[in-house]
Amino acid sequence: MYKIKGYDQREYGPVSEQELRQWIAQGRANAQTVAQKEGSAEWKALSAFPEFAASFSSSATPPHLPPAQTMHPVKKPDVEAL
């Protein structure tokens, strides 16, 4: 069982490892989310827990990003024409 500190600095949990994995998959927790394992006084980033490290590896599926917008060059005024 684990507790996490949310963005609002409030504690959430206790939750099971499985539920916390779901929160990671849903984007409710990330590698920098601070957590405390039951029976420990130490709070540390989820990425520091061996049981969650693979969830944040570069081979993990990245979040869905919207398509990139096409950038158009800025037209500079003709200085000689001024």
N, C-alpha and C positions, 0 to 999 in steps of 0.2 A: 504494500500500500504506500501511496505517495501523497504529499501535499504539494501544491504549486502556488507561487505568488503570481497573480495576474498583473496585467498592465496597470491596473488601478491600485496595485500593491496590497490587495486583499488576498487572504489565503483561501484556496479552494481545495476540497478533498476532505477526507482521504478518498483516493480513487485507486483502483487496481492498475497493474501494469498494462493490461489489455485496454482498459478505458483510456488511459493516458496515451497509448498508441493511437487510439481513435481520435483523440483531441489533436495529436500531432498531424495526423492525416487530414483532419478538417481545418487545419491552420489555426486552431485555438491555442496551441502551444508551439514553440519553435526551439531552436538550438540554444537560444539565450534565455529561455524561460527558466527561472530559478525554481528548484524543487528540493524537497526534503524527503528522504526515504524513512519509512517508519522505523523507529528505534535509533535514529541518528539525530544528533543535534545540528549537524552541518547542512547548510543550504548551498547548493551548487547548480551550475547550468545543466540542463538536461543533456547536452552534448558531452558532459563529463561522466555520465553514467554509462558504463559499458553496455548495458542492456538496451540503451536507446541510441548509441553512437551510430549504428548502421542506418537509422532513420534520417540522419543528417549528412550522410556521405555524399560525395559528388555523383555516385551512381544512383542515388535515390531520385525518384521522379520529381522534376521541378514543378512548382505551381504553374497553373495555366496562366499565361500572360496574354493580354490582348494583342492583336496584330500591330506591328510597328506602323506608325504613320509616315508617309512619304514626306521627306523634307525637300523644300524648294529653295534654290539659292536666292539670296537677297540681291535685287538689282540695284547697283550703285548708280547714282546720277552721274551724267557726263559733266565733269568739272569744267571743261572748256566751253560748254554750251551755256554755262551760267554767266 
